Amino acid sequence: MSKTSRPAVEMTGVAKRFGARSGATEALRGLDLTVPAGTVCGLLGPNGAGKTTAVRVLATLVAPDRGTARVAGYDVVREAEAVRRSVGLAGQHAAVDEGITGRENLDLLGRLHHLGARAARARAGELLERFGLAEAGGRLVRTYSGGMRRRLDLVASLVTSPPVLFLDEPTTGLDPRSRQEIWSTVKELAEGGTTVLLTTQYLEEADRLADDIVVIDHGAAIATGPPWRLKAAIGTRIEVTLAEVGQLGRAAVVLAALAESGDVVVDHDQRTVAVVTRPGVEVLLPRLVRELDAAGVVAQDVGLRPPSLDDVFLALTADSNSLGRAA
């Protein structure tokens, strides 16, 4: 499916509450979301922000209390069956059967979706080959590594060639190599025209994969836009690399006072202190060097860096009530 003017995923004012009225948890509070067809959207937010609930509403697993949601043009409440035929879903934990082979898992899913025996076998072989699992296809899934199991789970969501794919934290708990393999798979799907809605807590993952990002907190969107725009909106990162880790505390005090911000990030492993502050801070660098020297701090490097998506996330979720849309 190529990019079109009609969004593949739309949510308008969606709210969802769980529990009795007196002690209810409001998981979504008027969430708005638009994902153009053929793009990757990263849905970011802290634990409990409402990311998984949003996916469950879109996948017709729970009904919204109010608001509207449409997937591939279909209403998730009134046209739930059509929505289910249009989506694939891979959750936080692999949902494949470990007691049969990878090929048998895909073949079984194809038959359950009424592809027919011959078509199901052909589709299983096609997917295993396409996503680098052909050699492992004849092995029991219980012998797979965690990354292979998660990749098979992702591939299983593609048996019916859905135009829209929901990935709910698909790389949670994976090692770096396995995470890279999942990223490659998602990129290939997006390049082929699949619309992907990705929830993740790995900021690097969203930065690498997403065309657009929606940051949600307390069940509502607090910022939207492409990664580069969200980064540009929060300012500039001042970073100081020290010769000795024992001087990090003093350097942090100097940097916080200069930037007029207490949100200094200290990285003991990299021996760095950093803060994101307003644009135009170039004029502060000479003063920073002088004050570090006066404090007896030996700096190996002092410079300006573009903010990372981690910086964006921390800035936005620190006080969501004071922030608006960044796009």
C-alpha positions as CSV (number, residue, x, y, z in Angstrom):
1,M,0.0,0.0,0.0
2,S,1.5,3.3,-1.0
3,K,1.2,6.6,0.9
4,T,-2.2,8.2,0.3
5,S,-4.0,11.2,1.5
6,R,-6.3,9.0,3.7
7,P,-4.7,8.1,7.1
8,A,-4.3,4.4,7.8
9,V,-4.9,5.0,11.5
10,E,-7.0,7.7,13.1
11,M,-8.0,8.4,16.7
12,T,-10.1,11.4,17.7
13,G,-10.8,12.2,21.4
14,V,-10.5,8.6,22.4
15,A,-11.0,7.9,26.1
16,K,-10.8,4.6,28.0
17,R,-11.4,4.0,31.7
18,F,-10.8,0.8,33.6
19,G,-12.3,-0.2,37.0
20,A,-15.2,1.0,39.1
21,R,-16.2,4.6,39.0
22,S,-14.8,5.5,42.4
23,G,-11.4,3.9,41.8
24,A,-11.2,3.9,38.0
25,T,-8.0,4.3,36.1
26,E,-8.3,6.7,33.2
27,A,-5.9,5.0,30.7
28,L,-6.7,7.3,27.7
29,R,-7.9,10.9,28.1
30,G,-9.0,12.2,24.7
31,L,-6.2,10.8,22.7
32,D,-5.8,12.1,19.1
33,L,-3.6,10.2,16.7
34,T,-3.1,10.2,12.9
35,V,-0.8,7.9,11.0
36,P,-0.5,8.4,7.2
37,A,-0.6,5.3,5.1
38,G,2.8,3.7,4.3
39,T,4.6,5.4,7.2
40,V,6.0,4.3,10.6
41,C,4.7,6.1,13.7
42,G,6.5,5.7,17.0
43,L,4.2,5.9,20.0
44,L,6.3,6.9,23.0
45,G,5.5,7.5,26.7
46,P,6.5,6.4,30.2
47,N,5.1,3.3,31.8
48,G,1.4,3.7,32.3
49,A,1.0,6.5,29.7
50,G,-1.6,4.6,27.7
51,K,0.4,3.2,24.8
52,T,-0.7,-0.4,25.1
53,T,-4.3,0.6,25.7
54,A,-4.2,2.7,22.5
55,V,-3.0,-0.3,20.5
56,R,-5.7,-2.5,22.1
57,V,-8.4,0.0,21.1
58,L,-7.1,0.1,17.5
59,A,-6.9,-3.7,17.4
60,T,-10.5,-4.0,18.6
61,L,-9.5,-5.8,21.8
62,V,-11.2,-3.2,23.9
63,A,-13.8,-0.6,23.0
64,P,-13.3,3.1,23.7
65,D,-15.6,4.8,26.2
66,R,-15.9,7.8,23.9
67,G,-14.3,9.2,20.8
68,T,-13.8,7.5,17.4
69,A,-11.0,5.4,16.0
70,R,-10.6,4.1,12.4
71,V,-8.1,1.7,10.9
72,A,-7.7,1.3,7.1
73,G,-10.9,3.4,6.8
74,Y,-13.0,1.1,9.1
75,D,-14.5,2.1,12.5
76,V,-13.1,0.0,15.3
77,V,-16.5,-0.4,16.9
78,R,-19.0,-0.6,14.1
79,E,-16.7,-2.4,11.6
80,A,-14.6,-4.5,14.0
81,E,-14.4,-7.5,11.7
82,A,-13.1,-5.5,8.8
83,V,-10.5,-3.9,11.1
84,R,-9.3,-7.3,12.2
85,R,-8.9,-8.4,8.6
86,S,-6.8,-5.3,7.9
87,V,-4.3,-5.5,10.8
88,G,-1.5,-7.6,12.2
89,L,-0.5,-7.4,15.8
90,A,2.7,-8.4,17.6
91,G,2.8,-7.9,21.3
92,Q,5.4,-7.6,24.0
93,H,5.8,-11.3,24.3
94,A,6.1,-13.9,21.5
95,A,2.8,-15.7,21.1
96,V,4.0,-18.6,18.9
97,D,3.6,-22.3,19.8
98,E,6.9,-23.6,21.1
99,G,6.0,-27.2,20.7
100,I,5.9,-27.1,16.9
101,T,8.2,-25.9,14.2
102,G,8.4,-22.3,12.9
103,R,7.0,-23.5,9.6
104,E,4.1,-25.3,11.3
105,N,3.3,-22.2,13.2
106,L,2.9,-20.1,10.1
107,D,1.1,-22.9,8.2
108,L,-1.4,-23.3,11.0
109,L,-2.1,-19.6,11.1
110,G,-2.6,-19.5,7.4
111,R,-5.2,-22.3,7.6
112,L,-7.0,-20.6,10.6
113,H,-7.3,-17.6,8.3
114,H,-8.9,-19.7,5.6
115,L,-6.0,-19.5,3.1
116,G,-6.4,-23.2,2.2
117,A,-3.7,-25.9,2.7
118,R,-1.7,-25.2,-0.4
119,A,-1.8,-21.4,0.0
120,A,-1.0,-21.6,3.7
121,R,2.1,-23.8,3.0
122,A,3.3,-21.4,0.2
123,R,2.8,-18.3,2.4
124,A,4.7,-19.9,5.3
125,G,7.6,-20.7,3.0
126,E,7.6,-17.3,1.5
127,L,7.7,-15.5,4.8
128,L,10.4,-17.7,6.3
129,E,12.6,-17.1,3.3
130,R,11.9,-13.4,3.1
131,F,12.8,-12.7,6.8
132,G,15.8,-15.0,7.1
133,L,14.2,-17.9,9.0
134,A,14.2,-20.5,6.2
135,E,17.0,-22.6,7.7
136,A,15.3,-22.6,11.2
137,G,11.8,-23.2,9.8
138,G,12.0,-27.0,10.4
139,R,13.1,-26.7,14.0
140,L,10.9,-26.7,17.1
141,V,10.4,-23.1,18.2
142,R,11.5,-24.0,21.7
143,T,15.1,-24.3,20.3
144,Y,15.0,-20.7,18.9
145,S,16.8,-17.8,20.5
146,G,14.7,-15.0,22.0
147,G,15.4,-12.8,19.0
148,M,14.4,-15.5,16.5
149,R,11.2,-16.3,18.5
150,R,10.3,-12.6,18.5
151,R,11.0,-12.4,14.8
152,L,8.8,-15.4,14.1
153,D,6.1,-13.8,16.1
154,L,6.4,-10.6,14.0
155,V,6.4,-12.7,10.8
156,A,3.3,-14.6,12.0
157,S,1.4,-11.3,12.1
158,L,2.0,-10.9,8.4
159,V,0.4,-14.2,7.2
160,T,-2.6,-12.4,5.8
161,S,-0.5,-9.5,4.3
162,P,-2.2,-6.9,6.5
163,P,-1.8,-3.2,5.3
164,V,-1.5,-2.1,8.9
165,L,0.8,-3.6,11.6
166,F,0.8,-2.8,15.3
167,L,4.0,-3.6,17.2
168,D,3.7,-3.2,20.9
169,E,7.2,-3.0,22.3
170,P,8.5,-5.7,20.0
171,T,12.1,-5.7,21.2
172,T,11.6,-5.6,24.9
173,G,14.2,-7.8,26.6
174,L,16.2,-8.6,23.5
175,D,20.0,-8.3,23.2
176,P,21.4,-5.7,20.8
177,R,21.9,-8.1,17.9
178,S,18.4,-9.4,18.1
179,R,17.0,-5.9,18.4
180,Q,18.9,-4.9,15.2
181,E,17.4,-7.9,13.4
182,I,13.9,-6.8,14.4
183,W,14.7,-3.2,13.2
184,S,15.8,-4.5,9.9
185,T,12.5,-6.4,9.5
186,V,10.4,-3.4,10.4
187,K,12.4,-1.2,7.9
188,E,11.8,-3.8,5.2
189,L,8.1,-3.8,5.9
190,A,7.8,-0.1,5.8
191,E,9.7,0.1,2.6
192,G,7.2,-2.3,1.1
193,G,4.3,0.0,2.0
194,T,3.1,-1.5,5.3
195,T,1.8,1.1,7.8
196,V,3.5,0.5,11.2
197,L,2.4,1.8,14.6
198,L,5.2,1.1,17.0
199,T,5.1,1.5,20.7
200,T,8.5,1.4,22.4
201,Q,10.5,2.6,25.4
202,Y,13.7,2.4,23.4
203,L,14.3,6.0,22.2
204,E,17.0,4.9,19.7
205,E,14.5,2.5,18.2
206,A,12.0,5.2,17.5
207,D,14.6,7.6,16.2
208,R,15.8,5.0,13.7
209,L,12.5,3.7,12.5
210,A,9.8,6.3,12.8
211,D,8.8,8.9,10.3
212,D,6.7,10.6,13.0
213,I,6.5,10.4,16.7
214,V,3.6,10.9,19.1
215,V,4.6,11.3,22.8
216,I,1.8,10.5,25.2
217,D,1.6,11.0,28.9
218,H,-1.4,10.4,31.2
219,G,-3.4,9.1,28.3
220,A,-3.1,12.2,26.0
221,A,-0.8,13.3,23.2
222,I,1.6,16.0,24.5
223,A,3.8,16.3,21.4
224,T,3.8,15.1,17.8
225,G,6.1,15.5,14.8
226,P,9.1,13.9,13.0
227,P,12.1,13.2,15.3
228,W,14.2,16.0,13.9
229,R,11.5,18.6,14.6
230,L,11.0,17.4,18.2
231,K,14.7,17.6,18.8
232,A,15.0,21.1,17.4
233,A,12.0,22.3,19.5
234,I,13.6,21.7,22.9
235,G,16.9,23.6,22.3
236,T,20.6,22.7,22.3
237,R,22.6,20.2,24.3
238,I,25.7,21.4,26.2
239,E,28.0,18.5,26.9
240,V,31.2,18.3,29.0
241,T,33.5,15.3,29.0
242,L,35.8,15.1,32.1
243,A,39.2,13.6,32.7
244,E,38.2,12.3,36.1
245,V,34.9,10.7,37.1
246,G,35.3,12.2,40.6
247,Q,34.7,15.7,39.3
248,L,31.3,15.0,37.8
249,G,29.5,16.4,40.8
250,R,31.3,19.8,40.7
251,A,30.9,20.0,36.9
252,A,27.1,19.3,37.2
253,V,26.8,22.2,39.7
254,V,28.6,24.6,37.4
255,L,26.6,23.5,34.3
256,A,23.2,23.7,36.2
257,A,24.0,27.3,37.3
258,L,25.1,28.4,33.9
259,A,22.2,26.9,32.0
260,E,19.7,28.0,34.8
261,S,18.4,24.4,34.8
262,G,18.6,21.6,37.3
263,D,18.0,19.0,34.7
264,V,21.6,18.0,34.3
265,V,22.3,14.5,33.0
266,V,25.3,12.8,34.5
267,D,26.8,9.7,32.8
268,H,29.4,8.1,35.0
269,D,30.4,5.5,32.3
270,Q,31.2,8.2,29.7
271,R,32.4,10.8,32.3
272,T,30.1,13.4,30.9
273,V,27.6,15.9,32.2
274,A,25.1,17.5,29.9
275,V,22.1,19.8,29.9
276,V,19.6,20.8,27.2
277,T,19.0,24.5,27.2
278,R,17.7,27.3,25.0
279,P,19.0,27.9,21.5
280,G,21.7,30.5,21.1
281,V,23.8,29.2,24.0
282,E,27.0,29.4,22.0
283,V,27.9,32.6,23.8
284,L,28.0,30.7,27.1
285,L,30.8,28.3,26.1
286,P,33.7,30.6,27.0
287,R,32.1,31.5,30.3
288,L,31.5,27.7,31.0
289,V,35.2,26.9,30.3
290,R,36.3,29.7,32.7
291,E,33.9,28.6,35.5
292,L,34.9,24.9,35.2
293,D,38.5,26.0,35.5
294,A,37.7,28.1,38.5
295,A,36.0,25.1,40.1
296,G,39.1,23.0,39.5
297,V,37.4,20.8,37.0
298,V,39.6,19.4,34.2
299,A,37.5,19.1,31.0
300,Q,38.7,17.1,28.1
301,D,35.9,18.4,25.8
302,V,33.3,21.1,25.9
303,G,30.8,21.4,23.1
304,L,27.4,21.8,21.7
305,R,25.5,18.7,20.5
306,P,22.1,18.2,18.9
307,P,19.7,16.9,21.5
308,S,18.9,13.2,21.4
309,L,15.4,11.7,21.5
310,D,16.2,10.8,25.1
311,D,16.5,14.5,25.8
312,V,13.2,15.1,24.1
313,F,11.5,12.4,26.0
314,L,12.8,13.6,29.4
315,A,11.9,17.2,28.6
316,L,8.4,16.4,27.5
317,T,7.4,14.0,30.2
318,A,8.9,16.1,33.0
319,D,6.0,18.5,33.0
320,S,3.4,17.5,30.4
321,N,0.9,20.1,31.5
322,S,3.2,22.9,30.3
323,L,3.8,21.5,26.9
324,G,1.9,21.7,23.6
325,R,2.2,20.2,20.2
326,A,5.7,20.5,18.7
327,A,4.5,20.0,15.1
